[in-house]
Amino acid sequence: MTGSRVRRVDQQMAAAAAAMLADTIDRPLRTRYRQLPVQLRMSGLAATYAYLLGKSNATELGQAYHQVADGIRIHLTTGSGLVDAAEADTNEKLLHALATLDASAYARASAEVQALAGWLSRLAEARFIAAASANEDTPDGDAV
């Protein structure tokens, strides 16, 4: 199957997460990316998405929050097709669309975003460690 265009779900999630990731990962941003999967499990998709929108602003950290919110919207509307793209062409409209999804679609969307957040966390960790190694700094000793 060399040359086949079939991609595994985890490959698609990794590619989507890589597109969402900020260019530079510092320690505070790495922490935020690490917390995202836990926040999704504890608070749920809609609440976590609202949090991301609330934290989006002109700062570097705020722009990273905005990138994640955009990435989730793009994934749910075009990547997975769980939400109608016409109904969720902005982040605020996606938040409203999440509130109106039926229970099974919401559960599937939550699972998709949970997987996406896991990849985002892993890739952020890898990018942080690579940057620290390139700068001859050592990461803070956290387990990988």
N, C-alpha and C positions, 0 to 999 in steps of 0.2 A: 504494500500500500504506500510505497514511497511516492511522493508527489500528490497524494490524495489531499483534497481540501477539507476533509472531515476533521473537525477539532473536538477534542474532549471538552466537557463542561468546565473542568478545572483549568484548562488552557484558556478558555474564553474568560473565565473569572480573573485569572492572572493578568491577561492582557487588559481587561477593563480596569482593574485596580492599578496597573502600571500607568495607565493614561490619567488616572485621578490623582496620582501621587505628586506632591510638590517637588520642585526641582532640587531644593536643598532641605535636608532633614536635620534639624538641630535637636538637642535633647528634649526641650518642651514639646516640640511637634511630634517627635517619636512617641512620647508619652501619650499624647492625644490619640494618635493612631492605634496605639496598644489598647487604649480604653474603649475604643469604638465597639468591638465585638461584645464586650461585657455590658456596655450601655444598651446595646440593642437587645440583649437577653433580659436585662433588668427592667428597662423602660418601655420597650416595644419599638416598632418601626416608626410609627407616626410621631411619637414623642421625641425620639432620637432625631428624626428628620427636622422637626420643629426646632430642636436645640441647635442643629447645624445651621439652620437659617438664621436663628437669633444671634449666633456667634459670628456670622459672616459680616465682614467690614473691610475697611481699606488697609488694615495692618497686614503684615506678612502671615500671621497666624489666622486672621480673619479670611484672607484669601485662600488659605489651605482649607478652611471649613467650607468656603464657597465652592471650591473645586470638588470636594467630596459630595456636597449636595448636588451639584451639576452632574457628577458621574453617576450617582444613584438614579437621578431622574432619567438620564440618557439610557442607563441599563434597563430600567423598568419600562421605558416607553419603546425603545428600539431593540435593545439586546434580548430581552425576554418577551416583550410584547404583552406583559401582564396589565399594563395601563395604556389606554388609548392615547397616542401621542398628541392628537388634536385637543384632547381634554387636559393635557398636562404639559403644555409647551413652555411653562415657566415653573420655577420651583414652588411658588405659592399655589399654583394650580395643582401641582402634584400633591401637595399636602391636602388639599381639598379632595382630590381623587382618592387618596388613601383612606380618607374618612368614609367614603361611599362604597368602597370595595366590599364584595360579599366575603364571608368568613374564610372560605377556601382560597379565594384569590389573595386575600390579605395574608393568610398563612404562607402561601407559596412565595409571595413577594418578600415577606419577612425572612424566609429561609434563603432566598436568593441574595438579599442584601447582607444577611449574616455571613454567607460564604464569601461575598465580595469584601466585607470588612476583615475577615480572616486573612485573605490575600493581601489586603492593604496593610495590615499590621505586619505581616511577614516581610513584605517588600520594603516597607519603611525601615524595619530593623536592619535588613540587609544593606540598604542604601546608607543608613547611619553608620554602620560598622565599616563599610567600604570607604566612606568619607573620612572617618577617624583614622583608618589605616593609611590612607593616602596622605593625610596631614601628619602622620607619625604620632598622632594622639592615640591614646588607648580609650576604648569605650569605658563606661563607668563600672565595668565588671559584672554587669547583669548577665544572667544566663541567657543564652540564645535559644 
